[in-house]
């Protein structure tokens, strides 16, 4: 997702068919920062995760994906440990949920299941990625019905709005992150560690400290889940 708004000369950009000169989002840790922002912005509880899992399982069945093609319990446990999910039984990282939604959406619009990356969304070209976002923002009626019916009250019937919100925050959040001064931010000092450029005016680091403490919290969290 990050290379959609800041393509570079990396392999993710080359796979989507839209590249840029020099480094892009994947070259300076912007994708990892984006993951942290998404997880801190809106952590989700099991009340949303469970119905989403039901909807995705139905979709995978329609796509003829058998359980043998899915990770086994050992792999799932390793992922849980890496993400720290087992340390928190109240919330679930939104980035992982969003990644699953976008992967399934990409498959539904023609992205290859097999490719150089584990994520079908990352294996898709730019046009297919755009169609995947369109599908999420205008969810299919049958998939939405499964999702809505599995939601607990008072969320039942709000599935379309939730999916549209996810699609919007992913694009907005990725652009906000990759084009920010995150690479200059010193987490220890909670300040920009170098001078930054604003149009034609040079702003010293001590005067460029515009971000509140919330920025520090947003950019913490799980790293390395979404690389596309």
VENKARA-V57069 format. One record per backbone hydrogen bond with DSSP energy under -0.5 kcal/mol. NH is the residue of the N-H (numbers start at 1). CO is the residue of the C=O. Records with the same first field share a line. If there is no record, write none. Layout:
# VENKARA-V57069
NH = CO / CO
This chain:
# VENKARA-V57069
4 = 1
5 = 1 / 2
6 = 2
9 = 22
14 = 10
15 = 11
16 = 12
17 = 13 / 14
18 = 13
20 = 8
25 = 6
27 = 24
28 = 24
30 = 25
31 = 25
33 = 29
34 = 30
35 = 31
36 = 32
37 = 33
38 = 34
39 = 35
40 = 36
41 = 37
42 = 38
44 = 92
48 = 45
49 = 45
50 = 46
52 = 48
53 = 49
54 = 50
55 = 51
56 = 52
57 = 53
58 = 54
59 = 55
60 = 56
61 = 57
62 = 58
63 = 59
64 = 61
65 = 60
66 = 64
69 = 66
70 = 67
76 = 72
77 = 73
78 = 74
79 = 75
80 = 76
81 = 77
82 = 78
83 = 79
84 = 80
85 = 80
86 = 80
87 = 84
88 = 85
92 = 44
96 = 93
97 = 93
98 = 94
99 = 95
100 = 96
101 = 97
102 = 98
103 = 99
104 = 100
105 = 101
106 = 102
107 = 103
108 = 104
109 = 105
110 = 107
111 = 106
120 = 118
123 = 119
124 = 120 / 121
126 = 16
129 = 125
130 = 126
131 = 127
132 = 128
133 = 129
134 = 130
135 = 131
136 = 132
137 = 133
138 = 134
139 = 136
144 = 140
145 = 141
146 = 142
147 = 143
148 = 144
149 = 145
150 = 146
151 = 147 / 148
152 = 47
155 = 152
156 = 152
158 = 155
162 = 158
163 = 159
164 = 160
165 = 161
166 = 162
167 = 163
168 = 164
169 = 165
170 = 166
171 = 167
172 = 168
173 = 169
174 = 170
175 = 171
176 = 172
177 = 173
178 = 174
179 = 175
180 = 177
184 = 181
185 = 181 / 182
186 = 191
187 = 185
190 = 186
191 = 186
193 = 184
196 = 203
198 = 201
201 = 198
203 = 196 / 201
204 = 202
207 = 204
208 = 204 / 205
210 = 208
215 = 212
216 = 212 / 213
217 = 213
218 = 214
219 = 215
220 = 217
227 = 225
